[in-house]
């Protein structure tokens, strides 16, 4: 599942890996194709479980320089109250997922998922 041209996970591979992880942990997941949305949203996965927990996730591979702009865009969405659930930013690292809960002022680290 890794890119043949890089040691880093590609964007699409990170999204599918996050989707598979969520499904394995009891979530139903939809992948959002931004090319089919009426406006760019930065969210690429919507997940929910039987307990009613809904997650809006931006899943990325390791990339320098994009985290700050991604979190700023997601924070703006939270300020606008666009989504009825938690907005999270996930970054794939070799050791697992680094997750952040996004709020109106930035991002708060969550426990690492392996």
C-alpha positions in Angstrom: 0.0 0.0 0.0 3.0 2.3 -0.1 3.9 4.6 -3.0 6.6 3.2 -5.2 8.2 6.6 -5.5 8.3 7.5 -1.8 8.8 6.2 1.7 5.7 8.1 2.7 2.1 7.0 2.4 0.2 8.6 -0.5 -2.9 10.6 0.3 -5.3 8.1 -1.1 -3.6 5.2 0.7 -3.8 7.1 4.0 -7.6 7.6 3.4 -8.2 3.9 2.7 -6.0 2.8 5.6 -8.0 5.1 8.0 -11.3 3.7 6.5 -10.2 0.2 7.1 -9.1 1.0 10.6 -12.5 2.5 11.4 -14.4 -0.4 9.9 -12.3 -2.8 12.0 -13.3 -0.8 15.1 -17.1 -1.0 14.4 -17.7 2.1 12.4 -19.6 2.5 9.1 -17.6 4.8 6.8 -18.2 6.9 3.7 -15.3 8.3 1.7 -15.9 11.8 0.5 -14.6 12.6 -3.0 -13.9 16.3 -3.0 -14.3 16.5 -6.8 -17.9 15.7 -6.2 -18.7 18.3 -3.5 -20.1 21.7 -4.2 -17.3 23.3 -2.2 -13.9 22.0 -0.9 -14.4 20.9 2.7 -11.1 19.1 3.7 -13.0 16.1 5.1 -12.4 12.8 3.3 -14.1 10.4 5.7 -17.4 10.4 7.5 -17.7 7.6 10.1 -20.4 6.6 12.6 -21.0 3.8 15.0 -24.0 2.1 16.6 -23.7 4.3 19.7 -24.4 7.4 17.6 -20.9 8.8 17.6 -20.2 10.6 14.3 -16.7 11.6 13.1 -15.7 13.9 10.3 -12.1 13.0 9.5 -9.3 14.5 7.4 -6.8 11.6 6.9 -3.3 12.4 5.6 0.1 10.8 5.1 3.2 12.3 6.6 3.8 15.6 4.8 5.7 18.6 6.1 4.0 21.9 5.7 0.5 20.8 5.1 -0.6 20.2 8.7 -1.0 23.8 9.7 -3.0 24.8 6.7 -5.2 21.7 7.0 -5.9 22.4 10.7 -6.7 26.1 10.0 -9.2 25.1 7.3 -10.8 22.5 9.5 -11.0 25.0 12.4 -12.9 27.4 10.2 -15.4 24.7 9.5 -15.9 24.0 13.2 -16.3 27.8 13.8 -19.1 27.8 11.2 -20.7 24.8 13.0 -21.0 22.9 9.7 -20.9 19.3 11.0 -23.0 17.5 13.6 -20.2 15.5 15.2 -16.5 15.6 16.0 -14.0 16.9 13.4 -10.7 15.0 13.6 -7.4 15.3 11.8 -5.4 12.0 11.4 -1.8 11.8 10.3 -0.4 8.4 9.3 3.1 7.6 10.7 5.0 4.3 10.7 4.0 3.6 14.3 0.3 4.3 13.7 -2.2 7.2 13.6 -1.6 10.5 15.3 -5.1 12.0 15.8 -6.2 15.5 16.7 -9.6 16.8 17.7 -10.1 20.0 15.8 -12.0 22.8 17.6 -12.5 26.5 16.7 -9.1 27.5 17.9 -6.9 24.7 16.6 -6.2 21.0 17.3 -5.9 19.0 20.5 -3.8 15.8 20.4 -5.7 12.5 21.0 -4.3 9.2 22.0 -2.2 7.4 19.4 -3.9 4.6 17.5 -1.8 1.7 16.4 
